[in-house]
Amino acid sequence: MNVTLWIMTSVLAVAYTVGAASQLIMSKERYRSLADSQHWVDDFGAGHIKAIGAVKLTGAIGLILPAVVDVAPVLVPLAACGLALFMAGAATTRFRRSEWMLMVGDTAFLAAFAFIAWGRFALSPFV
């Protein structure tokens, strides 16, 4: 189970780091033009997009760094809980915009983060 959790955590951390970097580096208009799934950007200002990117980056770092350096590894499942809540907000935005198929993806990320949190709290904690 530990290997599965590490693989899931690593993949999600890389994905969220790339996504966060693109939000932090690109302008709102450039980020909006990346894909058809980025219509949610229209509901937020440029500063909000940067703040969302910062939250994503902080969460991605929190998924990996505490366990790797073995300093407060309890932060890993807490970061996963935080990102699950973050994705609940993303799914709510998709719901409000009636983007049902995109909301399924957000819900899948929410479930993955919830699984990591559960796994690190109960199944295979860092001891």
VENZI-V888059 format. One record per residue. N is the residue number from 0. RES is the residue in one small letter. OMEGA is omega in whole degrees, -180 to 180 (999 if undefined). Layout:
n=N res=RES omega=OMEGA
n=N res=RES omega=OMEGA
This chain:
n=0 res=m omega=180
n=1 res=n omega=-180
n=2 res=v omega=178
n=3 res=t omega=179
n=4 res=l omega=178
n=5 res=w omega=-180
n=6 res=i omega=179
n=7 res=m omega=-179
n=8 res=t omega=-179
n=9 res=s omega=-180
n=10 res=v omega=180
n=11 res=l omega=179
n=12 res=a omega=178
n=13 res=v omega=-179
n=14 res=a omega=-179
n=15 res=y omega=176
n=16 res=t omega=179
n=17 res=v omega=179
n=18 res=g omega=179
n=19 res=a omega=180
n=20 res=a omega=180
n=21 res=s omega=177
n=22 res=q omega=-178
n=23 res=l omega=-175
n=24 res=i omega=-174
n=25 res=m omega=172
n=26 res=s omega=-180
n=27 res=k omega=-178
n=28 res=e omega=179
n=29 res=r omega=178
n=30 res=y omega=180
n=31 res=r omega=-176
n=32 res=s omega=-177
n=33 res=l omega=-175
n=34 res=a omega=178
n=35 res=d omega=-178
n=36 res=s omega=-176
n=37 res=q omega=179
n=38 res=h omega=180
n=39 res=w omega=-179
n=40 res=v omega=-179
n=41 res=d omega=-178
n=42 res=d omega=-174
n=43 res=f omega=176
n=44 res=g omega=-178
n=45 res=a omega=178
n=46 res=g omega=177
n=47 res=h omega=-180
n=48 res=i omega=178
n=49 res=k omega=179
n=50 res=a omega=177
n=51 res=i omega=176
n=52 res=g omega=179
n=53 res=a omega=177
n=54 res=v omega=178
n=55 res=k omega=-179
n=56 res=l omega=178
n=57 res=t omega=178
n=58 res=g omega=180
n=59 res=a omega=177
n=60 res=i omega=180
n=61 res=g omega=177
n=62 res=l omega=-172
n=63 res=i omega=-169
n=64 res=l omega=-178
n=65 res=p omega=180
n=66 res=a omega=-177
n=67 res=v omega=-179
n=68 res=v omega=178
n=69 res=d omega=174
n=70 res=v omega=-180
n=71 res=a omega=-179
n=72 res=p omega=175
n=73 res=v omega=178
n=74 res=l omega=-180
n=75 res=v omega=178
n=76 res=p omega=176
n=77 res=l omega=175
n=78 res=a omega=178
n=79 res=a omega=176
n=80 res=c omega=179
n=81 res=g omega=179
n=82 res=l omega=175
n=83 res=a omega=176
n=84 res=l omega=177
n=85 res=f omega=180
n=86 res=m omega=173
n=87 res=a omega=175
n=88 res=g omega=178
n=89 res=a omega=178
n=90 res=a omega=178
n=91 res=t omega=177
n=92 res=t omega=177
n=93 res=r omega=178
n=94 res=f omega=-179
n=95 res=r omega=180
n=96 res=r omega=-179
n=97 res=s omega=177
n=98 res=e omega=-169
n=99 res=w omega=-177
n=100 res=m omega=177
n=101 res=l omega=177
n=102 res=m omega=177
n=103 res=v omega=178
n=104 res=g omega=178
n=105 res=d omega=179
n=106 res=t omega=177
n=107 res=a omega=176
n=108 res=f omega=178
n=109 res=l omega=-180
n=110 res=a omega=180
n=111 res=a omega=178
n=112 res=f omega=177
n=113 res=a omega=178
n=114 res=f omega=179
n=115 res=i omega=179
n=116 res=a omega=179
n=117 res=w omega=-180
n=118 res=g omega=-178
n=119 res=r omega=176
n=120 res=f omega=-168
n=121 res=a omega=-171
n=122 res=l omega=-175
n=123 res=s omega=-178
n=124 res=p omega=173
n=125 res=f omega=-178
n=126 res=v omega=999
